[in-house]
């Protein structure tokens, strides 16, 4: 029997650039097997009044809280300054 290769869509935050991390499941007997630490991604649409358009972003839940606090325009401006967006 051959192993089935799983295909994942890109799990990357479009504002911060954070990605999936990898680590180990560690059992009581200290056996280690590889695992994924997925990020909490949300696909969300935002309205940008300055450009009078909607954009769809895949972002982390923590970035959504930041957008609610600072506003979408400020967060996008910071991401462009850092060269991420």
KEBAZA-125272 format. One record per atom (N, C-alpha, C): x, y, z; atom name. Coordinates in nm, 4 decimals, always signed. Example, Ala and Ser with C-alpha at 12.3 -4.5 7.8 and 13.67 -1.06 7.14 Angstrom:
BEGIN
{c1:+1.3190; c2:-0.5690; c3:+0.7800; atome:N}
{c1:+1.2300; c2:-0.4500; c3:+0.7800; atome:CA}
{c1:+1.3200; c2:-0.3300; c3:+0.7800; atome:C}
{c1:+1.2850; c2:-0.2250; c3:+0.7080; atome:N}
{c1:+1.3670; c2:-0.1060; c3:+0.7140; atome:CA}
{c1:+1.2900; c2:+0.0030; c3:+0.7870; atome:C}
// end
This chain:
BEGIN
{c1:+0.0842; c2:-0.1177; c3:+0.0000; atome:N}
{c1:+0.0000; c2:+0.0000; c3:+0.0000; atome:CA}
{c1:+0.0889; c2:+0.1243; c3:+0.0000; atome:C}
{c1:+0.0584; c2:+0.2219; c3:-0.0838; atome:N}
{c1:+0.1402; c2:+0.3417; c3:-0.0906; atome:CA}
{c1:+0.0739; c2:+0.4560; c3:-0.0129; atome:C}
{c1:+0.1562; c2:+0.5449; c3:+0.0341; atome:N}
{c1:+0.1076; c2:+0.6569; c3:+0.1147; atome:CA}
{c1:+0.0392; c2:+0.7602; c3:+0.0257; atome:C}
{c1:-0.0663; c2:+0.8180; c3:+0.0768; atome:N}
{c1:-0.1385; c2:+0.9221; c3:+0.0048; atome:CA}
{c1:-0.0809; c2:+1.0567; c3:+0.0458; atome:C}
{c1:-0.0361; c2:+1.1327; c3:-0.0524; atome:N}
{c1:+0.0207; c2:+1.2639; c3:-0.0229; atome:CA}
{c1:-0.0925; c2:+1.3656; c3:-0.0141; atome:C}
{c1:-0.0997; c2:+1.4374; c3:+0.0992; atome:N}
{c1:-0.2038; c2:+1.5372; c3:+0.1170; atome:CA}
{c1:-0.1574; c2:+1.6690; c3:+0.0584; atome:C}
{c1:-0.2481; c2:+1.7384; c3:-0.0085; atome:N}
{c1:-0.2169; c2:+1.8676; c3:-0.0686; atome:CA}
{c1:-0.2895; c2:+1.9750; c3:+0.0108; atome:C}
{c1:-0.2148; c2:+2.0728; c3:+0.0604; atome:N}
{c1:-0.2716; c2:+2.1814; c3:+0.1387; atome:CA}
{c1:-0.2649; c2:+2.3104; c3:+0.0585; atome:C}
{c1:-0.3671; c2:+2.3911; c3:+0.0721; atome:N}
{c1:-0.3595; c2:+2.5244; c3:+0.0148; atome:CA}
{c1:-0.2658; c2:+2.6064; c3:+0.1028; atome:C}
{c1:-0.2170; c2:+2.7123; c3:+0.0497; atome:N}
{c1:-0.1224; c2:+2.7951; c3:+0.1218; atome:CA}
{c1:-0.1863; c2:+2.8515; c3:+0.2481; atome:C}
{c1:-0.1291; c2:+2.8192; c3:+0.3639; atome:N}
{c1:-0.1803; c2:+2.8657; c3:+0.4921; atome:CA}
{c1:-0.0892; c2:+2.9769; c3:+0.5426; atome:C}
{c1:-0.0984; c2:+3.0934; c3:+0.4777; atome:N}
{c1:-0.0120; c2:+3.2065; c3:+0.5099; atome:CA}
{c1:-0.0992; c2:+3.3292; c3:+0.5318; atome:C}
{c1:-0.0720; c2:+3.4030; c3:+0.6379; atome:N}
{c1:-0.1421; c2:+3.5289; c3:+0.6632; atome:CA}
{c1:-0.0906; c2:+3.6336; c3:+0.5646; atome:C}
{c1:-0.1824; c2:+3.7010; c3:+0.4947; atome:N}
{c1:-0.1425; c2:+3.7967; c3:+0.3914; atome:CA}
{c1:-0.0959; c2:+3.9301; c3:+0.4493; atome:C}
{c1:-0.1213; c2:+3.9555; c3:+0.5765; atome:N}
{c1:-0.0772; c2:+4.0807; c3:+0.6394; atome:CA}
{c1:+0.0559; c2:+4.0621; c3:+0.7119; atome:C}
{c1:+0.0676; c2:+3.9561; c3:+0.7937; atome:N}
{c1:+0.1891; c2:+3.9370; c3:+0.8736; atome:CA}
{c1:+0.2904; c2:+3.8437; c3:+0.8081; atome:C}
{c1:+0.2445; c2:+3.7570; c3:+0.7158; atome:N}
{c1:+0.3349; c2:+3.6612; c3:+0.6530; atome:CA}
{c1:+0.3602; c2:+3.5379; c3:+0.7371; atome:C}
{c1:+0.2884; c2:+3.5213; c3:+0.8484; atome:N}
{c1:+0.3072; c2:+3.4035; c3:+0.9341; atome:CA}
{c1:+0.2616; c2:+3.2783; c3:+0.8606; atome:C}
{c1:+0.3337; c2:+3.1679; c3:+0.8847; atome:N}
{c1:+0.3066; c2:+3.0418; c3:+0.8168; atome:CA}
{c1:+0.2811; c2:+2.9311; c3:+0.9186; atome:C}
{c1:+0.2539; c2:+2.8123; c3:+0.8651; atome:N}
{c1:+0.2383; c2:+2.6930; c3:+0.9470; atome:CA}
{c1:+0.3735; c2:+2.6572; c3:+1.0076; atome:C}
{c1:+0.3713; c2:+2.6108; c3:+1.1340; atome:N}
{c1:+0.4937; c2:+2.5621; c3:+1.1963; atome:CA}
{c1:+0.4854; c2:+2.4105; c3:+1.2097; atome:C}
{c1:+0.6001; c2:+2.3454; c3:+1.2195; atome:N}
{c1:+0.6047; c2:+2.2009; c3:+1.2366; atome:CA}
{c1:+0.6741; c2:+2.1685; c3:+1.3670; atome:C}
{c1:+0.6338; c2:+2.0581; c3:+1.4274; atome:N}
{c1:+0.6940; c2:+2.0156; c3:+1.5531; atome:CA}
{c1:+0.6711; c2:+1.8679; c3:+1.5735; atome:C}
{c1:+0.6715; c2:+1.8259; c3:+1.6980; atome:N}
{c1:+0.6551; c2:+1.6851; c3:+1.7312; atome:CA}
{c1:+0.5386; c2:+1.6639; c3:+1.8253; atome:C}
{c1:+0.4647; c2:+1.5523; c3:+1.8034; atome:N}
{c1:+0.3793; c2:+1.4976; c3:+1.9082; atome:CA}
{c1:+0.4720; c2:+1.4147; c3:+1.9951; atome:C}
{c1:+0.4688; c2:+1.4334; c3:+2.1253; atome:N}
{c1:+0.5561; c2:+1.3589; c3:+2.2151; atome:CA}
{c1:+0.4676; c2:+1.2759; c3:+2.3075; atome:C}
{c1:+0.4832; c2:+1.1448; c3:+2.3016; atome:N}
{c1:+0.4017; c2:+1.0548; c3:+2.3831; atome:CA}
{c1:+0.4619; c2:+1.0420; c3:+2.5228; atome:C}
{c1:+0.3899; c2:+0.9703; c3:+2.6074; atome:N}
{c1:+0.4379; c2:+0.9487; c3:+2.7448; atome:CA}
{c1:+0.5701; c2:+0.8726; c3:+2.7451; atome:C}
{c1:+0.5881; c2:+0.7856; c3:+2.6463; atome:N}
{c1:+0.7129; c2:+0.7097; c3:+2.6365; atome:CA}
{c1:+0.8176; c2:+0.7852; c3:+2.5535; atome:C}
{c1:+0.7933; c2:+0.9136; c3:+2.5290; atome:N}
{c1:+0.8832; c2:+1.0053; c3:+2.4593; atome:CA}
{c1:+0.9087; c2:+0.9622; c3:+2.3144; atome:C}
{c1:+0.8114; c2:+0.8954; c3:+2.2522; atome:N}
{c1:+0.8189; c2:+0.8716; c3:+2.1077; atome:CA}
{c1:+0.7775; c2:+0.9999; c3:+2.0389; atome:C}
{c1:+0.8470; c2:+1.0351; c3:+1.9337; atome:N}
{c1:+0.8195; c2:+1.1609; c3:+1.8649; atome:CA}
{c1:+0.7702; c2:+1.1342; c3:+1.7239; atome:C}
{c1:+0.6592; c2:+1.1975; c3:+1.6873; atome:N}
{c1:+0.6076; c2:+1.1918; c3:+1.5512; atome:CA}
{c1:+0.5797; c2:+1.3340; c3:+1.5062; atome:C}
{c1:+0.6006; c2:+1.3595; c3:+1.3779; atome:N}
{c1:+0.5872; c2:+1.4958; c3:+1.3261; atome:CA}
{c1:+0.4411; c2:+1.5399; c3:+1.3226; atome:C}
{c1:+0.4189; c2:+1.6683; c3:+1.3437; atome:N}
{c1:+0.2850; c2:+1.7263; c3:+1.3378; atome:CA}
{c1:+0.2927; c2:+1.8677; c3:+1.2863; atome:C}
{c1:+0.1758; c2:+1.9253; c3:+1.2533; atome:N}
{c1:+0.1670; c2:+2.0634; c3:+1.2042; atome:CA}
{c1:+0.0995; c2:+2.1494; c3:+1.3090; atome:C}
{c1:+0.1471; c2:+2.2721; c3:+1.3234; atome:N}
{c1:+0.0785; c2:+2.3735; c3:+1.4032; atome:CA}
{c1:+0.0200; c2:+2.4726; c3:+1.3035; atome:C}
{c1:-0.1090; c2:+2.4553; c3:+1.2698; atome:N}
{c1:-0.1741; c2:+2.5448; c3:+1.1748; atome:CA}
{c1:-0.2058; c2:+2.6777; c3:+1.2414; atome:C}
{c1:-0.2069; c2:+2.7848; c3:+1.1615; atome:N}
{c1:-0.2462; c2:+2.9150; c3:+1.2135; atome:CA}
{c1:-0.3964; c2:+2.9312; c3:+1.1968; atome:C}
{c1:-0.4554; c2:+3.0172; c3:+1.2761; atome:N}
{c1:-0.5998; c2:+3.0376; c3:+1.2773; atome:CA}
{c1:-0.6361; c2:+3.1383; c3:+1.1681; atome:C}
{c1:-0.6515; c2:+3.0876; c3:+1.0438; atome:N}
{c1:-0.6781; c2:+3.1750; c3:+0.9296; atome:CA}
{c1:-0.8269; c2:+3.1996; c3:+0.9102; atome:C}
{c1:-0.8579; c2:+3.3211; c3:+0.8684; atome:N}
{c1:-0.9948; c2:+3.3612; c3:+0.8376; atome:CA}
{c1:-0.9911; c2:+3.4301; c3:+0.7017; atome:C}
{c1:-1.0846; c2:+3.3946; c3:+0.6135; atome:N}
{c1:-1.0974; c2:+3.4655; c3:+0.4862; atome:CA}
{c1:-1.2038; c2:+3.5721; c3:+0.5051; atome:C}
{c1:-1.1673; c2:+3.6984; c3:+0.4840; atome:N}
{c1:-1.2556; c2:+3.8098; c3:+0.5170; atome:CA}
{c1:-1.2455; c2:+3.9176; c3:+0.4103; atome:C}
{c1:-1.3589; c2:+3.9818; c3:+0.3812; atome:N}
{c1:-1.3619; c2:+4.0938; c3:+0.2868; atome:CA}
{c1:-1.3641; c2:+4.2244; c3:+0.3657; atome:C}
{c1:-1.2873; c2:+4.3218; c3:+0.3171; atome:N}
{c1:-1.2810; c2:+4.4532; c3:+0.3807; atome:CA}
{c1:-1.3086; c2:+4.5614; c3:+0.2774; atome:C}
{c1:-1.3762; c2:+4.6650; c3:+0.3197; atome:N}
{c1:-1.4029; c2:+4.7800; c3:+0.2330; atome:CA}
{c1:-1.3004; c2:+4.8879; c3:+0.2641; atome:C}
{c1:-1.2324; c2:+4.9372; c3:+0.1601; atome:N}
{c1:-1.1342; c2:+5.0446; c3:+0.1762; atome:CA}
{c1:-1.1964; c2:+5.1719; c3:+0.1194; atome:C}
{c1:-1.2375; c2:+5.2654; c3:+0.2068; atome:N}
{c1:-1.3071; c2:+5.3850; c3:+0.1583; atome:CA}
{c1:-1.2193; c2:+5.4778; c3:+0.0738; atome:C}
{c1:-1.0877; c2:+5.4830; c3:+0.1011; atome:N}
{c1:-0.9984; c2:+5.5711; c3:+0.0253; atome:CA}
{c1:-0.9932; c2:+5.5306; c3:-0.1219; atome:C}
{c1:-0.9940; c2:+5.3994; c3:-0.1485; atome:N}
{c1:-0.9865; c2:+5.3489; c3:-0.2850; atome:CA}
{c1:-1.1237; c2:+5.3107; c3:-0.3393; atome:C}
{c1:-1.2262; c2:+5.3182; c3:-0.2553; atome:N}
{c1:-1.3644; c2:+5.2852; c3:-0.2917; atome:CA}
{c1:-1.3743; c2:+5.1459; c3:-0.3542; atome:C}
{c1:-1.3152; c2:+5.0460; c3:-0.2832; atome:N}
{c1:-1.3226; c2:+4.9092; c3:-0.3331; atome:CA}
{c1:-1.3167; c2:+4.8104; c3:-0.2173; atome:C}
{c1:-1.3575; c2:+4.6870; c3:-0.2474; atome:N}
{c1:-1.3517; c2:+4.5761; c3:-0.1534; atome:CA}
{c1:-1.2289; c2:+4.4909; c3:-0.1844; atome:C}
{c1:-1.1643; c2:+4.4378; c3:-0.0784; atome:N}
{c1:-1.0558; c2:+4.3423; c3:-0.0975; atome:CA}
{c1:-1.0827; c2:+4.2208; c3:-0.0083; atome:C}
{c1:-1.0414; c2:+4.1049; c3:-0.0545; atome:N}
{c1:-1.0536; c2:+3.9817; c3:+0.0231; atome:CA}
{c1:-0.9140; c2:+3.9415; c3:+0.0701; atome:C}
{c1:-0.9009; c2:+3.9155; c3:+0.1994; atome:N}
{c1:-0.7722; c2:+3.8783; c3:+0.2573; atome:CA}
{c1:-0.7862; c2:+3.7514; c3:+0.3401; atome:C}
{c1:-0.6808; c2:+3.6691; c3:+0.3400; atome:N}
{c1:-0.6715; c2:+3.5581; c3:+0.4339; atome:CA}
{c1:-0.5810; c2:+3.6064; c3:+0.5462; atome:C}
{c1:-0.6378; c2:+3.6215; c3:+0.6651; atome:N}
{c1:-0.5622; c2:+3.6785; c3:+0.7771; atome:CA}
{c1:-0.5793; c2:+3.5924; c3:+0.9019; atome:C}
{c1:-0.4879; c2:+3.6105; c3:+0.9979; atome:N}
{c1:-0.4982; c2:+3.5442; c3:+1.1270; atome:CA}
{c1:-0.6064; c2:+3.6120; c3:+1.2090; atome:C}
{c1:-0.6621; c2:+3.5395; c3:+1.3056; atome:N}
{c1:-0.7651; c2:+3.5956; c3:+1.3928; atome:CA}
{c1:-0.7090; c2:+3.7115; c3:+1.4746; atome:C}
{c1:-0.5814; c2:+3.7038; c3:+1.5129; atome:N}
{c1:-0.5208; c2:+3.8115; c3:+1.5902; atome:CA}
{c1:-0.5064; c2:+3.9390; c3:+1.5069; atome:C}
{c1:-0.4852; c2:+3.9239; c3:+1.3757; atome:N}
{c1:-0.4770; c2:+4.0404; c3:+1.2870; atome:CA}
{c1:-0.6149; c2:+4.1034; c3:+1.2705; atome:C}
{c1:-0.7191; c2:+4.0215; c3:+1.2725; atome:N}
{c1:-0.8557; c2:+4.0739; c3:+1.2654; atome:CA}
{c1:-0.8839; c2:+4.1648; c3:+1.3849; atome:C}
{c1:-0.8348; c2:+4.1252; c3:+1.5023; atome:N}
{c1:-0.8498; c2:+4.2100; c3:+1.6212; atome:CA}
{c1:-0.7727; c2:+4.3409; c3:+1.6046; atome:C}
{c1:-0.6546; c2:+4.3337; c3:+1.5437; atome:N}
{c1:-0.5739; c2:+4.4534; c3:+1.5186; atome:CA}
{c1:-0.6443; c2:+4.5459; c3:+1.4211; atome:C}
{c1:-0.7072; c2:+4.4881; c3:+1.3166; atome:N}
{c1:-0.7803; c2:+4.5683; c3:+1.2186; atome:CA}
{c1:-0.8990; c2:+4.6373; c3:+1.2842; atome:C}
{c1:-0.9680; c2:+4.5668; c3:+1.3746; atome:N}
{c1:-1.0800; c2:+4.6280; c3:+1.4459; atome:CA}
{c1:-1.0337; c2:+4.7444; c3:+1.5324; atome:C}
{c1:-0.9113; c2:+4.7365; c3:+1.5820; atome:N}
{c1:-0.8583; c2:+4.8418; c3:+1.6694; atome:CA}
{c1:-0.8044; c2:+4.9602; c3:+1.5886; atome:C}
{c1:-0.7177; c2:+4.9331; c3:+1.4900; atome:N}
{c1:-0.6490; c2:+5.0398; c3:+1.4169; atome:CA}
{c1:-0.7210; c2:+5.0853; c3:+1.2908; atome:C}
{c1:-0.7959; c2:+4.9929; c3:+1.2280; atome:N}
{c1:-0.8597; c2:+5.0216; c3:+1.0999; atome:CA}
{c1:-0.7836; c2:+4.9547; c3:+0.9868; atome:C}
{c1:-0.8549; c2:+4.9176; c3:+0.8821; atome:N}
{c1:-0.7947; c2:+4.8431; c3:+0.7711; atome:CA}
{c1:-0.6913; c2:+4.9260; c3:+0.6955; atome:C}
{c1:-0.7165; c2:+5.0548; c3:+0.6810; atome:N}
{c1:-0.6240; c2:+5.1400; c3:+0.6049; atome:CA}
{c1:-0.4879; c2:+5.1484; c3:+0.6732; atome:C}
{c1:-0.4872; c2:+5.1636; c3:+0.8058; atome:N}
{c1:-0.3615; c2:+5.1737; c3:+0.8802; atome:CA}
{c1:-0.2842; c2:+5.0426; c3:+0.8762; atome:C}
{c1:-0.3542; c2:+4.9304; c3:+0.8868; atome:N}
{c1:-0.2881; c2:+4.8001; c3:+0.8865; atome:CA}
{c1:-0.2274; c2:+4.7709; c3:+0.7493; atome:C}
{c1:-0.3004; c2:+4.8018; c3:+0.6423; atome:N}
{c1:-0.2475; c2:+4.7809; c3:+0.5068; atome:CA}
{c1:-0.1279; c2:+4.8716; c3:+0.4816; atome:C}
{c1:-0.1345; c2:+4.9950; c3:+0.5308; atome:N}
{c1:-0.0234; c2:+5.0895; c3:+0.5150; atome:CA}
{c1:+0.1028; c2:+5.0371; c3:+0.5837; atome:C}
{c1:+0.0883; c2:+4.9813; c3:+0.7056; atome:N}
{c1:+0.2022; c2:+4.9245; c3:+0.7783; atome:CA}
{c1:+0.2594; c2:+4.8020; c3:+0.7047; atome:C}
{c1:+0.1701; c2:+4.7171; c3:+0.6514; atome:N}
{c1:+0.2154; c2:+4.5978; c3:+0.5788; atome:CA}
{c1:+0.2923; c2:+4.6358; c3:+0.4522; atome:C}
{c1:+0.2467; c2:+4.7388; c3:+0.3827; atome:N}
{c1:+0.3190; c2:+4.7836; c3:+0.2631; atome:CA}
{c1:+0.4528; c2:+4.8443; c3:+0.2995; atome:C}
{c1:+0.4614; c2:+4.9142; c3:+0.4128; atome:N}
{c1:+0.5874; c2:+4.9730; c3:+0.4579; atome:CA}
{c1:+0.6884; c2:+4.8641; c3:+0.4921; atome:C}
{c1:+0.6396; c2:+4.7495; c3:+0.5458; atome:N}
{c1:+0.7283; c2:+4.6386; c3:+0.5803; atome:CA}
{c1:+0.7591; c2:+4.5511; c3:+0.4591; atome:C}
{c1:+0.6900; c2:+4.5744; c3:+0.3476; atome:N}
{c1:+0.7153; c2:+4.4995; c3:+0.2254; atome:CA}
{c1:+0.6451; c2:+4.3644; c3:+0.2211; atome:C}
{c1:+0.5477; c2:+4.3419; c3:+0.3061; atome:N}
{c1:+0.4756; c2:+4.2152; c3:+0.3085; atome:CA}
{c1:+0.3627; c2:+4.2143; c3:+0.2075; atome:C}
{c1:+0.2916; c2:+4.3238; c3:+0.1970; atome:N}
{c1:+0.1752; c2:+4.3317; c3:+0.1078; atome:CA}
{c1:+0.2081; c2:+4.4079; c3:-0.0186; atome:C}
// end
